[in-house]
């Protein structure tokens, strides 16, 4: 059972740049999402039908949910939240196709968490201005400054660790089940660990990011 990410190939530059399975699978997911978006949005009509109607319903639902949480700032962050949701739902469930989930790599989940916290900082600056953002570190009392700084580091750490821990745990459990009962049982548990749990972790990550943005713009 392999927990770390294997090196798929090495780019012969600067002494050799190793490219891990995390990077390769992420490229595959990016290609899938790009091609899918081009196919799905081709020939859209003013009155939606079929796939267009389904996609617009999902987008409208996300926009409505984001608008309720973020108010007037929703339109700036809904595209980011939607993109992260699409990436995570594929990244967390791609094990169904025999590929290693990139979210089983702490570096991938850390990158996602750092991106989300940067978006939160941008949201706060956009809502409060640079002075207002700097002032928020000393509110309600100046003594809170160390805790506010610490909070900037603990939030991405908790986001990354939560996502990494849950996906890795599910991966390990499925591997153990496959070794103990390799015929019928893994397929049954795969419905939970690869589909339900993968989707659940996506929802948790996106929801927490949205919650942090909501706090930032208040």
PyMOL commands that set and color helices and strands:
alter all, ss='L'
color gray80, all
select helices_A, chain A and resi 21-40+50-97+102-104+106-136+142-180+185-217
alter helices_A, ss='H'
color red, helices_A
select strands_A, chain A and resi 7-11+17-20
alter strands_A, ss='S'
color yellow, strands_A
deselect
rebuild
show_as cartoon
